[in-house]
Amino acid sequence: MATCRDYEESLTLHAAGALEPEEEARVLAHLESCAACREEVEAHREVLSLAALPPPSAREEAALEALPRTTLSRWRRTLVQQAARMRTAGALLAVAAAVLLVLGPVVRHRTAVPIQPSVEVELPDSLTEDARSALEEWALADPLTEVLDLTETQPEESEPGDEALDSELDDFLPSLNPGDSL
């Protein structure tokens, strides 16, 4: 006997107990009137019973019942271990910060570049008073003010006596070398 083509898949699912209630009712109604489909369902059930798992042992049932408790206890243990690691890391960071606060000024003091005392330069007596004051002005000036002063758009106009002052300073400045001591 051949089974009905429309019900082939549904019969297998019915034998496995995997049909939705509406489809189950439709297949049961068909099975009452079709002997070939009933035989097919019995054959499927026999094959599926061979592949079915045996019932769980008492030990397996106990393990399944204890699964939520063991899972929860392992999860809690993991949380506690993570919190302990975080506390340890926080304590180590706090100790490191305290050590840096205590030793920071000591290390900074030892590695700081010593400030050299200001060097006083004696200007030759041959310089005029104007050259002397211009040189002192130049020495006290901040070298970056002209570079950083962007508001000054026009160059300074030189005054008539500046050339003589510049030549007098040029005569004096080349004679000073950075490594010379005075």
Short mmCIF file of the C-alpha atoms (twelve columns), coordinates in Angstrom:
data_MODEL
# 
_entry.id   MODEL 
# 
loop_
_atom_site.group_PDB 
_atom_site.id 
_atom_site.type_symbol 
_atom_site.label_atom_id 
_atom_site.label_alt_id 
_atom_site.label_comp_id 
_atom_site.label_asym_id 
_atom_site.label_seq_id 
_atom_site.Cartn_x 
_atom_site.Cartn_y 
_atom_site.Cartn_z 
_atom_site.pdbx_PDB_model_num 
ATOM 1   C CA . MET A 1   0.000  0.000   0.000  1 
ATOM 2   C CA . ALA A 2   1.162  3.456   -0.775 1 
ATOM 3   C CA . THR A 3   0.726  6.383   1.521  1 
ATOM 4   C CA . CYS A 4   -0.990 9.552   0.507  1 
ATOM 5   C CA . ARG A 5   1.496  12.009  -1.013 1 
ATOM 6   C CA . ASP A 6   -0.040 15.006  0.772  1 
ATOM 7   C CA . TYR A 7   0.618  13.421  4.180  1 
ATOM 8   C CA . GLU A 8   4.116  11.882  3.782  1 
ATOM 9   C CA . GLU A 9   5.978  14.575  5.708  1 
ATOM 10  C CA . SER A 10  3.175  15.066  8.218  1 
ATOM 11  C CA . LEU A 11  3.121  11.338  9.038  1 
ATOM 12  C CA . THR A 12  6.824  11.355  9.940  1 
ATOM 13  C CA . LEU A 13  6.393  14.420  12.112 1 
ATOM 14  C CA . HIS A 14  3.310  12.866  13.747 1 
ATOM 15  C CA . ALA A 15  5.290  9.717   14.608 1 
ATOM 16  C CA . ALA A 16  7.982  11.912  16.211 1 
ATOM 17  C CA . GLY A 17  5.377  13.969  18.069 1 
ATOM 18  C CA . ALA A 18  6.490  17.197  16.423 1 
ATOM 19  C CA . LEU A 19  3.256  18.545  14.902 1 
ATOM 20  C CA . GLU A 20  1.365  21.674  15.826 1 
ATOM 21  C CA . PRO A 21  -2.083 21.023  17.381 1 
ATOM 22  C CA . GLU A 22  -4.047 22.050  14.247 1 
ATOM 23  C CA . GLU A 23  -1.927 19.864  11.945 1 
ATOM 24  C CA . GLU A 24  -2.067 17.023  14.487 1 
ATOM 25  C CA . ALA A 25  -5.863 17.093  14.437 1 
ATOM 26  C CA . ARG A 26  -5.895 17.034  10.602 1 
ATOM 27  C CA . VAL A 27  -3.469 14.037  10.477 1 
ATOM 28  C CA . LEU A 28  -5.470 12.106  13.123 1 
ATOM 29  C CA . ALA A 29  -8.655 12.614  11.122 1 
ATOM 30  C CA . HIS A 30  -6.907 11.278  8.024  1 
ATOM 31  C CA . LEU A 31  -5.428 8.277   9.900  1 
ATOM 32  C CA . GLU A 32  -8.953 7.130   10.902 1 
ATOM 33  C CA . SER A 33  -9.866 6.676   7.246  1 
ATOM 34  C CA . CYS A 34  -6.503 5.571   5.688  1 
ATOM 35  C CA . ALA A 35  -5.000 2.195   6.651  1 
ATOM 36  C CA . ALA A 36  -1.840 2.692   4.538  1 
ATOM 37  C CA . CYS A 37  -0.959 5.884   6.398  1 
ATOM 38  C CA . ARG A 38  -1.597 4.140   9.762  1 
ATOM 39  C CA . GLU A 39  0.888  1.429   8.807  1 
ATOM 40  C CA . GLU A 40  3.403  4.094   7.721  1 
ATOM 41  C CA . VAL A 41  3.074  5.879   11.086 1 
ATOM 42  C CA . GLU A 42  3.655  2.576   12.948 1 
ATOM 43  C CA . ALA A 43  6.787  1.908   10.843 1 
ATOM 44  C CA . HIS A 44  8.099  5.375   11.617 1 
ATOM 45  C CA . ARG A 45  7.422  4.906   15.341 1 
ATOM 46  C CA . GLU A 46  9.299  1.582   15.312 1 
ATOM 47  C CA . VAL A 47  12.353 3.175   13.630 1 
ATOM 48  C CA . LEU A 48  12.265 6.180   15.934 1 
ATOM 49  C CA . SER A 49  12.051 3.924   19.007 1 
ATOM 50  C CA . LEU A 50  15.341 2.318   17.954 1 
ATOM 51  C CA . ALA A 51  17.007 5.731   17.870 1 
ATOM 52  C CA . ALA A 52  15.414 6.954   21.088 1 
ATOM 53  C CA . LEU A 53  17.607 7.561   24.078 1 
ATOM 54  C CA . PRO A 54  17.157 5.330   27.075 1 
ATOM 55  C CA . PRO A 55  15.503 6.896   30.089 1 
ATOM 56  C CA . PRO A 56  17.934 8.863   32.277 1 
ATOM 57  C CA . SER A 57  19.502 7.072   35.229 1 
ATOM 58  C CA . ALA A 58  18.989 8.223   38.803 1 
ATOM 59  C CA . ARG A 59  22.423 9.883   38.757 1 
ATOM 60  C CA . GLU A 60  21.609 11.763  35.514 1 
ATOM 61  C CA . GLU A 61  18.261 12.906  36.936 1 
ATOM 62  C CA . ALA A 62  19.979 14.154  40.103 1 
ATOM 63  C CA . ALA A 63  22.546 16.043  37.997 1 
ATOM 64  C CA . LEU A 64  19.763 17.600  35.912 1 
ATOM 65  C CA . GLU A 65  17.880 18.667  39.035 1 
ATOM 66  C CA . ALA A 66  21.051 20.139  40.573 1 
ATOM 67  C CA . LEU A 67  22.026 21.979  37.366 1 
ATOM 68  C CA . PRO A 68  20.374 25.320  38.254 1 
ATOM 69  C CA . ARG A 69  21.979 25.321  41.722 1 
ATOM 70  C CA . THR A 70  25.448 24.383  40.463 1 
ATOM 71  C CA . THR A 71  25.254 26.888  37.649 1 
ATOM 72  C CA . LEU A 72  24.227 29.641  40.037 1 
ATOM 73  C CA . SER A 73  26.950 28.759  42.546 1 
ATOM 74  C CA . ARG A 74  29.620 28.721  39.815 1 
ATOM 75  C CA . TRP A 75  28.371 32.072  38.535 1 
ATOM 76  C CA . ARG A 76  28.526 33.545  42.056 1 
ATOM 77  C CA . ARG A 77  32.015 32.085  42.581 1 
ATOM 78  C CA . THR A 78  33.146 33.686  39.313 1 
ATOM 79  C CA . LEU A 79  31.726 37.050  40.401 1 
ATOM 80  C CA . VAL A 80  33.501 36.824  43.753 1 
ATOM 81  C CA . GLN A 81  36.794 35.946  42.050 1 
ATOM 82  C CA . GLN A 82  36.425 38.883  39.635 1 
ATOM 83  C CA . ALA A 83  35.662 41.241  42.517 1 
ATOM 84  C CA . ALA A 84  38.730 39.979  44.401 1 
ATOM 85  C CA . ARG A 85  40.908 40.545  41.340 1 
ATOM 86  C CA . MET A 86  39.502 44.058  40.942 1 
ATOM 87  C CA . ARG A 87  40.142 44.832  44.626 1 
ATOM 88  C CA . THR A 88  43.689 43.524  44.319 1 
ATOM 89  C CA . ALA A 89  44.321 45.571  41.185 1 
ATOM 90  C CA . GLY A 90  42.834 48.656  42.850 1 
ATOM 91  C CA . ALA A 91  44.990 48.163  45.928 1 
ATOM 92  C CA . LEU A 92  48.113 47.754  43.783 1 
ATOM 93  C CA . LEU A 93  47.250 50.914  41.854 1 
ATOM 94  C CA . ALA A 94  46.699 52.804  45.117 1 
ATOM 95  C CA . VAL A 95  50.066 51.617  46.448 1 
ATOM 96  C CA . ALA A 96  51.754 52.613  43.185 1 
ATOM 97  C CA . ALA A 97  50.142 56.057  43.343 1 
ATOM 98  C CA . ALA A 98  51.265 56.500  46.959 1 
ATOM 99  C CA . VAL A 99  54.818 55.480  46.052 1 
ATOM 100 C CA . LEU A 100 54.821 57.943  43.163 1 
ATOM 101 C CA . LEU A 101 53.534 60.696  45.429 1 
ATOM 102 C CA . VAL A 102 56.238 59.999  47.980 1 
ATOM 103 C CA . LEU A 103 59.138 59.325  45.615 1 
ATOM 104 C CA . GLY A 104 58.115 61.661  42.806 1 
ATOM 105 C CA . PRO A 105 59.640 64.827  44.284 1 
ATOM 106 C CA . VAL A 106 62.807 62.936  45.276 1 
ATOM 107 C CA . VAL A 107 63.300 61.553  41.771 1 
ATOM 108 C CA . ARG A 108 62.395 64.864  40.183 1 
ATOM 109 C CA . HIS A 109 64.846 66.654  42.482 1 
ATOM 110 C CA . ARG A 110 67.677 64.284  41.569 1 
ATOM 111 C CA . THR A 111 67.035 64.467  37.841 1 
ATOM 112 C CA . ALA A 112 66.361 68.189  37.677 1 
ATOM 113 C CA . VAL A 113 68.826 70.219  35.671 1 
ATOM 114 C CA . PRO A 114 70.703 72.532  38.003 1 
ATOM 115 C CA . ILE A 115 70.159 76.174  37.241 1 
ATOM 116 C CA . GLN A 116 73.408 77.920  36.505 1 
ATOM 117 C CA . PRO A 117 73.958 81.265  38.121 1 
ATOM 118 C CA . SER A 118 73.610 84.225  35.842 1 
ATOM 119 C CA . VAL A 119 76.793 85.254  34.106 1 
ATOM 120 C CA . GLU A 120 77.776 88.874  34.393 1 
ATOM 121 C CA . VAL A 121 79.592 90.302  31.439 1 
ATOM 122 C CA . GLU A 122 81.844 93.275  31.691 1 
ATOM 123 C CA . LEU A 123 81.476 95.492  28.710 1 
ATOM 124 C CA . PRO A 124 84.591 97.121  27.343 1 
ATOM 125 C CA . ASP A 125 85.087 100.769 28.244 1 
ATOM 126 C CA . SER A 126 85.418 101.633 24.565 1 
ATOM 127 C CA . LEU A 127 81.628 101.263 24.045 1 
ATOM 128 C CA . THR A 128 79.648 104.491 24.093 1 
ATOM 129 C CA . GLU A 129 76.796 104.895 26.467 1 
ATOM 130 C CA . ASP A 130 74.248 104.429 23.638 1 
ATOM 131 C CA . ALA A 131 75.903 101.189 22.528 1 
ATOM 132 C CA . ARG A 132 76.085 100.005 26.126 1 
ATOM 133 C CA . SER A 133 72.361 100.648 26.748 1 
ATOM 134 C CA . ALA A 134 71.398 99.081  23.365 1 
ATOM 135 C CA . LEU A 135 73.421 95.977  24.191 1 
ATOM 136 C CA . GLU A 136 71.861 95.706  27.638 1 
ATOM 137 C CA . GLU A 137 68.404 96.156  26.112 1 
ATOM 138 C CA . TRP A 138 69.159 93.437  23.576 1 
ATOM 139 C CA . ALA A 139 70.401 91.072  26.289 1 
ATOM 140 C CA . LEU A 140 67.305 91.557  28.432 1 
ATOM 141 C CA . ALA A 141 64.839 91.279  25.538 1 
ATOM 142 C CA . ASP A 142 62.766 88.153  25.048 1 
ATOM 143 C CA . PRO A 143 63.912 86.658  21.729 1 
ATOM 144 C CA . LEU A 144 60.436 85.345  20.897 1 
ATOM 145 C CA . THR A 145 58.497 88.577  21.317 1 
ATOM 146 C CA . GLU A 146 59.174 89.702  17.775 1 
ATOM 147 C CA . VAL A 147 58.368 86.283  16.360 1 
ATOM 148 C CA . LEU A 148 55.200 85.874  18.385 1 
ATOM 149 C CA . ASP A 149 54.008 89.452  18.094 1 
ATOM 150 C CA . LEU A 150 51.765 89.159  15.074 1 
ATOM 151 C CA . THR A 151 50.116 92.537  15.599 1 
ATOM 152 C CA . GLU A 152 53.223 94.352  14.443 1 
ATOM 153 C CA . THR A 153 52.835 94.394  10.678 1 
ATOM 154 C CA . GLN A 154 55.247 97.151  9.665  1 
ATOM 155 C CA . PRO A 155 58.997 96.882  10.149 1 
ATOM 156 C CA . GLU A 156 60.646 99.320  12.458 1 
ATOM 157 C CA . GLU A 157 62.146 102.338 10.829 1 
ATOM 158 C CA . SER A 158 65.789 102.850 11.560 1 
ATOM 159 C CA . GLU A 159 66.880 106.145 12.971 1 
ATOM 160 C CA . PRO A 160 69.756 108.105 11.437 1 
ATOM 161 C CA . GLY A 161 72.309 107.217 14.177 1 
ATOM 162 C CA . ASP A 162 71.568 103.459 14.214 1 
ATOM 163 C CA . GLU A 163 74.193 102.496 11.603 1 
ATOM 164 C CA . ALA A 164 77.045 103.748 13.760 1 
ATOM 165 C CA . LEU A 165 75.596 101.955 16.798 1 
ATOM 166 C CA . ASP A 166 75.217 98.716  14.816 1 
ATOM 167 C CA . SER A 167 78.802 98.824  13.555 1 
ATOM 168 C CA . GLU A 168 80.094 99.446  17.070 1 
ATOM 169 C CA . LEU A 169 78.077 96.473  18.400 1 
ATOM 170 C CA . ASP A 170 79.239 94.312  15.482 1 
ATOM 171 C CA . ASP A 171 82.828 95.058  16.419 1 
ATOM 172 C CA . PHE A 172 82.176 93.947  20.004 1 
ATOM 173 C CA . LEU A 173 79.834 90.935  19.522 1 
ATOM 174 C CA . PRO A 174 82.007 88.801  17.210 1 
ATOM 175 C CA . SER A 175 84.713 88.813  19.825 1 
ATOM 176 C CA . LEU A 176 82.398 86.957  22.275 1 
ATOM 177 C CA . ASN A 177 82.186 83.205  21.844 1 
ATOM 178 C CA . PRO A 178 79.580 81.135  23.697 1 
ATOM 179 C CA . GLY A 179 82.233 79.140  25.578 1 
ATOM 180 C CA . ASP A 180 84.312 82.168  26.606 1 
ATOM 181 C CA . SER A 181 84.456 83.022  30.250 1 
ATOM 182 C CA . LEU A 182 84.621 86.653  31.233 1 
# 
